[in-house]
Amino acid sequence: MTTSVVVVESPAKAKTINKYLGSNYTVIASVGHVRDLPPKDGSVLPDEDFKMFWQTSEGGAKQINLIAKALKNADELILATDPDREGEAISWHVRAALEEKKVLKNIPVRRVTFNEITKHAVTEAMAAPRELDQPLIDAYLARRALDYLVGFTLSPVLWRKLPGSRSAGRVQSVALRLICEREAEIEVFKPREYWSVGARFLTAHDAGFDAKLTHLNGEKLEQFSLNDEAKAFQARDLVRSSEFSVRAIERKRTRRNPAPPFTTSTMQQEASRKLGMGAQVAMRTAQQLYEGVNIGGETTGLITYMRTDGVTMAKEAVQSIRQHINQAFGSQYCPDTPRLYNTKTKNAQEAHEAIRPTDVSHTPQQVAPYLTHDQKRLYELIWKRAVAAQMQSAEIDQTGVTLGNKGDTALLRATGSVIAFDGFLKLYMEGRDDGRGDDDSRLLPPMEEGEAVATQDVLAEQHFTQPPPRYSEASLVKTMEDIGIGRPSTYASILSVLRDRHYVRLENRRFMPEDRGRLVTAFLVSFFERYVDTGFTADLEEQLDDISGGRADWHEVMAAFWKSFSETVSKTHDLKISDVIDALDRDLGPHFFPPRADGSDPRLCTTCGTGRMGLKLGRHGAFLGCSNYPECRATRPLVIDEGEVVLKEGMRVLGTDPESGEEVTVRRGPYGLYIQRGEADPDNKKIKPKRAPIPKHLNGMEINGDDLTLEQALGLLSLPRTVGAHPETGEAIQVGLGRFGPFVKMGSIYGTLDKDDDILSVGLNRAMDVLSKKLANIRTLGPHPQDQETVMVRKGRFGPYVQHGQMVATLPRDRVMEEVTLEEAVALLAEKGKPLKGGAKKTTRKTTSKAAAKSSKTGAKETAAKTPAKKAGTAAKTSRATGKSTATKKAAAKPATKTAAKGSKTTSRSKTPKTAPKASKKATASSAFPAAAPSAGPVVEPSDEMPF
């Protein structure tokens, strides 16, 4: 019988699929990408037809070795990574790495894909293997080479010409430009005043309704027809003094169709709008639902693959959803024929299904007990959207009523709607980015034409036009998708990179560019305008799609791009810093020096009174300085806030603690933002106010000092809090927040909470679940007779041991942890107890370090006294000539002893250790680059092929 090795991407998926396939299959995870381009210059060679050098990661090498070992007793290799371009690339890397190890001789390699992790989908895929898709691989190579070359070519230019900048990326920089340009629109926006007149009327049956003035003296009112108070009040007075009756009633029925099932971007948008869930949290949660959760002792994949542009669903899935609609809602909610959807997104390329539940019978209510808070919310959203997409349209009766006075010098209109048949609205309604409600959603009372209505109240309201809104995560993803830049797999990581580089920050869930981000954008627009142009980037995406479809050669696409790009970069070699300053000062002047209300020059230096303040570039970045330098040294820093919220006068008041009556504030300290209750007592420095750090995530959402509420702050100040007692031992279980994030604690046993857990509402069940893995390897024996502190037996890396506080002792080999008694453990600790690593030994290390420093200092003085000045000078010259570091020699010195000076002298004579480390063999493709730790080189924007 054939035995097969199956390679998937994640360990969770491997475990599930292994159950489906049986004993003849060995399923191993690659754990994402096994190889990547070394992060240094020369990994892609444009002059050698874009030859690429790949480096195997440490984790990747480990997985490749596991696969190679399993292949020794196998008949075939099946590559079953994710069904997209990234998955195809991982399969290609795995095959290439195994070929280099020469373990694929006479072993056929096949590729299978499945859109959902269910037994039916997996077994069906195994029955229809194929070859690796070379055009998809070529598209991956082109995209990876593009991202690498842009990052490693453009970023150094930024460093040289714009100190303080971090990196540039092919798509990252275009997204940043969108954010910066929207902010510039907001800054130059000038609001315009306009007025509206509205009235409240009563019908003959005393039913109230509202209407707005639409026509005045025979003319239709436009937005700015009533542009001042006088005109508005004149119109208001006319309405007040008139009697009105119903002139006309218009009724019509409209149909509203459901939205298509989710794609990656629409899922991220709805998760942001409805759940307040960031793009990365949404994708991570969707990945968990796709790979499967434990339901009734069996791992079950709940949704289909979550990186997709497609809006279609499999026929079998549509049929089962229609059956569910008939059973759960009735036949009137199921259309006569299935609904078909077509992708309208520009450059949509993924030929996958939309995101849908793998089994519609797994309703949100049924699976809720097995899911985390975020999993439950996101699954419900996906399930409802997919089911609603196949439901009947909603039917809405819209009504419009026109009211007129004598002579019709004033006409008002009232609108309303009634849902005649709710259809899909019974289950799901799509959210909106701007949060507006439906203007026609109000209901109107029954009226007849010619019926007189009584005027109850008339108001004239002043309005001002609003600037365009800043981008939210949802609206930015939608804009990028509409333009055709980025891919489903990269939206979340692109937004994350912009924040990590401190180019933008999220404030009230809206993107605001930092000054650093605006400087980078202004520089790129001034000198690399084509490469941050949305049209050019979208065209390049189309060319990559042509490569994946076999319609273009990736080498030719790369050659055309590189020719023009390298020429543009070469023009910047002679670019003067003064030219850069002039360009940036011209573009960003209105931002840094906004017009003053009194009309005075906003650039006038307030120090010397004659100089002109302007943008300057120093070693550590940009700043504002006076033109009269060096006579006038006035400078002003830019408001680059490192991604944190700017707090007025160093703090923001949240409110008052209802129990203590003390003020609760958000403040900035040397290590970031924190919460404080009350103030320090100037007369008693020992009494300090209660303080608490602000976590990056709270209840699965990213927060900052501006988003934090008083209720959340009081909850954080109350930590650690007791959630209950262990049902068996009675020990208190606490939840707290430490330097590494939220944790659960019982005595000296700690467990780590997921950052998506709500630390303020985690209960005993969740805490016990987190501690269960730790408790499985721990046995409590009882209190120590000396200090009553708990004595435990723990399972360690090198075998079981007993622990009491910071003291540990290894159990004899013939003893098992289940049989050890308290008396035996106490005796063992007294006889063989040692300080826990990182505990009591710290004092010893500190003392040794001080002794070493003192000894080295003494030795150095003695040597200096004995060494003639001439020899000392010669030694210094030799050191400079050879480039040998004195610090290196000191680091090689032996620990402080009486022979410290002698040891130092011996070290200075030695040249090379006898056992030099062997060179790594993990770099491949001509083995031109040995594997090494990433150098401090340019940061390359995440590509489509990089995992989240």
Phi, psi and omega in degrees: 000141183291133173250139187230146171255124182249130180250122173241186186265320186244150177300323179298318179293321180300317182296317181293313183294326179299324178294323182288326190270330178098187190286343180279359181239137172247115184258124183234141180268139173280344185056058179080212181285135178266340180222158174203173178287133176301135184283063177205164181300145175095005179282338173234128184248098180300325182286350178244047178058037176059045175296138185237140180250128184251144179240128179280129178288165180298315178293324179295320179297322179297316180290323178297320178296321177296317179295316180299320179295319180292330182289344181298331181245024183243160181258340181204159177244126179245120180265112186238041178287178188304152186275050177217186184297322178295317178297321178296321180294320179296318177299318179296317178297318180298314180298316181297318180294322179288326177294323178294330177276357177056048179246004182258012181296125180064016176248113180293145180244124180235156181241131175230150177224148174217144186271349179213151182262078173233159183301318180298313183294319182292312181294325178293321179293320180297334180277353182226065180287164178216180175273164174298141182275100185296319176302322177296321179294319179298320178296321175299313181299318180296315181295319181293319179294319178300309182298320180295310185294321178295313182295314185278354176255319184279322183299315177299327176297318177299316181298321183284318187263344181222078182305142180097346179279159186257296185200168174227152180217159186299314180258326179306316184290328178290318177298320178297321179298319178302315181294316182293320180292325176295321179294322178295322176298320181294320183292323182271355182295134177242114183294144177247140182277141170207160184234155173227153179239125179231154183221154175251126182241160175238134176283180179297338179260019177062030174267128184270150174202161183251148177218156180242145178290123182244333180227141180222123180053042175082001181244140178287134181279125173268181186300320186252019178296318175259087188257007174208171186296321184297313180296319181295317181291327178296317178293320179299315182295325178296317180295318181299323186271000184254157173254136187240152175220166183283119180271319183205149176232124180245129178233136174209150180256130178241160178244136177244124183268151179289158175283154178293164177298167189291140158259179179302311186289318180292328175296316179297320181295313181291324177297324178290313183293311190268329185249352184065029186260125178295162184300318182290320178296319179298317181291321179294320179292319178297322178299319179295319179293325180290316183286337172119149176235158182279112178237112179062035178085002180233133179285124185233125173285124188264335181228164177281177185303134192263005175247098187203150172259349189282151177240007179273159175232150179301147181303320180297320180293318179298318181296316180293326178293318179297321177297319179296319179299316179300317183285319186274328186241339183108156185297334181293343180266358181249120180299160180295325179234152179299148177279138178245137181236145177240143179288127179252356183291137178295136179066018176301133188227335187285122182271045181251169174291165170290170177281122183213164174291142178291332179217112185296340179288344173279078182290158179305322180292324183291319185265353184308318182297342184261000187247154172286174182303310182290320178301317181297314182294316182289321179297319178300319179296314181295316182297312182295321181295317181293318180291316180299329181298339179253011182266168182293151178294152174276143178246128186233128175269116179258137183234135175234129182241127177256128178249142179221154176262186179294124182084356179054037175287342176223124177241134178238155182229136176242136180233152178196170180213155178227132177282109179284323177214122189287331178053229182295339180296343176297335185247323191205141172227131183290143180279171179235146181292322186273355177073011181282150174271179179276123182298334183261015186280350181284157179260145177252143178286162178297136178216161177235150177298137181088351181290134177280143178235150182262135178279122182263317182202147178228132181232142171252122185244137178271139178225161173226141178298147184253146177291164177299143183288150173293157181288134165268174176301319182294312184289329178290318177300317180296318179296315179299320179294317180295321179290324181101030177244147183079172180228165181306325184282349187249347184305310184297317183289327178297313180296324179293319180297318180300322179284321180296327179279358183061034173275331179220167172220156176264123179228119186055038178064024176235144181280128173238128180286138171281162179300327177299317179294323180290325177295315180298316180297315179299320179296312183293321179293326182286323189240347178223045189303321184298326188271358170241020177274132183296322180296316180296316181295320178294320177298322179294322176299321178295321178294322177295325176294323177296323178295314182294336178269003179077015183262355180212154178266129187292330178295320180292318177299316180295319182297318179295317179296312187294325181300310182285323183293315181294327178294319178296318180295319182297331180291341182274353182299323181262012181291126181276147177300326179296324177294320179296314181298316181299317181294315181292319181296324179292316184284322188256001179307311180299333179285312182282333182231071180294152181302144179267153182295328182275000178082001180286164183290116182289346181267354183296129180289124182280351181275306182263340177082353181235334183286166180246123179285137181207172182286135177231156177240123177245185182300323185259009177131192185273153175203172178256132182218164183277144180289344181273013177299139009268357179299319177246123183255026180293129177225162178216128179286154173283158182273066174264117197254008180054035172080002181259168180282135176282125183253134179293131179051031174082359179201163177230127182278124179267330182151200183241137175291119184296337181276311184267340183079004182274153181283136178253125185229157170257128184231163177253126176246183181296340182248017178118196183278148176210167179256143177223138175250120180081189181235158178292148179273113182296337182271344181222093184291344180287333179270115182247147179291154179291132180229157179209140176287160177258116180290158178289329181234141175219120183058039175080358182244145177286137181229164171217184184298338182276332181275339188296135178259165179298319180299316178295319181297317179295324177296318179292324178291338180278352181286150354287147179241148179273126182261350180155187180244149177297130186298338182259311184270339182080002179291144180288138176248127184241155173243133182214180180233118181247187183293338180256010177117189182289146183216164173244140185223135171224105186064238178259012181259125182243146173226147184265127175278151175289148182292346176276349176291141176276104185297338183275349181229005178301132182257185184296321182298314180294319179298317178297322179297319179293321182281344188301319181295321179290318183293335179294336181253015183227138175232122180274129182263328180140184181281145176289136184298339183277310185238005179064011177282146187298137173253132185231158168249128184234150176268115183254181182296326183249018178123173182287152179209161177258150183221139175221105184063239180262009180255137179228156175212132182284138178287146173301155185297332184273004181251139175251150190295335181288343185254353184288136178260165179298316181299317180296320181293318180297317180295320180295320179294322180293327185273315188236015184295139178230153178296141176296139181302129182088357181261255185294338183293342183302321181297317180299316181297319181297316179297316180298318180298318179295317180298319180297317180297317181295316181297317180297320181296316179297315180299321181294321179296315181298318181295318181297323181292326184274336186275126177297153182299324181297315180295322179298318179296318178299319180297320180296318179296317180299318180298318181291323183291317182278342181077010180286139184268129175297326179298324179294320179296319180295322181294332181276354183294152180286162177302157186298120173216187178293338183258026183300316181296320179295317179299319180297320180295319180297319181298321182295334180278332185290147182255301183224137176300148181295326182250081178288144180297141180286148178290141180287148179251018187279339178285140185234187184060084183070006182042042183286335184235118175289150178296135181210164176295144181304131179278168180280063182259189180299148178267121184269137178300143179300137178263171178302331187273358180270135180291160180292000000 
